[in-house]
Amino acid sequence: LDDELYEMGQRMNEHLAVSIYHVEPTMLPLIIFQLVTTSLKHGLSSSSSPGFAGLGMLLCGPFNKPHEGREMAKTAELILEKPGMRSRAVRTIFITQCFCYHWTSPLQDSIEPLLEWYQIGLEIGDTDSACNCLLFRSYHLFYVGRA
């Protein structure tokens, strides 16, 4: 990002998105759109990848465009490859694996990546996203009949 204030706003919106998802889900698209448009206008930050993953989630679910959502999820993962963007990697992978890929791929394909990113999350200290990966892995195991 080209300005420290924009980066701070991006981080605030990212944290707000997690809470708003549980409290007032109808507001979530506004937060996601703001994350993405700020990234496009002012440059990428570490909060950009979860924003693009969230846009993929919206495209897959409410907008009923799963292939476009999958492409947006892949874009979020490509952002993670840029230097300095890995701090939100576990959260990004959690969103892509739990809310995007199962629309176009078998659900069982997400089981191993969720376990892998759970372990990575514990190693880097992102316990919140790591536990979400493990929780949704258990859901996916149940749904595919392996629980």
SULRA-V489674 format. One record per helix or strand of 3 or more residues. SS is the DSSP state (@ for helix, = for strand). FROM is the first residue (numbers start at 1). TO is the last residue. If there is no record, write none. Layout:
SS:FROM:TO
SS:FROM:TO
This chain:
@:4:23
@:25:42
@:48:60
@:66:80
@:86:99
@:101:103
@:109:124
@:127:143
